Amino acid sequence: MAFRLGFLVLTLTLTAPVAEAQQKIAFGELNQDTTLPVQVTADQLAVNNANGTAIFSGNVVVSQGEMKLAAGEVKVTYGTQQNDIESLVASGGVTVTNLGDAAEAQEAVYTIDTGVIVLSGDVLLTQGPSAMAGQTLTINLKDGTGVMEGRVTTTFQPGGD
């Protein structure tokens, strides 16, 4: 009987899909108001009026409400109005924090209207003592949820209460 049970577990393990993993998560325990002002600080700013972009470089920090994004460089693409920001593309050691949650990646694209941030490249998400890693993390700031994809690895810390 033990042999059959072991064989069944081994068979289920070997036949489970191994291609791309996907794990839904909560991010930041709040619904972010994506209409709040976006503040950017950096060591340097280069503006290109011809194509409606600005590149912030050196110790860049982007804040919107409780959400903060830090990176080596952030390219801002403006909409039809000069104050309308369509998207932010961050690169160079990206970190996104929202209350106690933090995510690190090689690159992040934040589309302001939809409130969606897509982090890619060796993503690491920490939520308190728990951690999750994958290749892509899509965070929806409007509803406080996220989806981790690509060979997801999770480490949970059991509660002590």
Helices and strands as residue ranges (DSSP letters): H 2-15, E 22-26, E 39-41, E 44-48, E 53-64, E 67-78, E 85-98, E 101-111, E 116-127, E 130-140, E 145-149, E 153-155
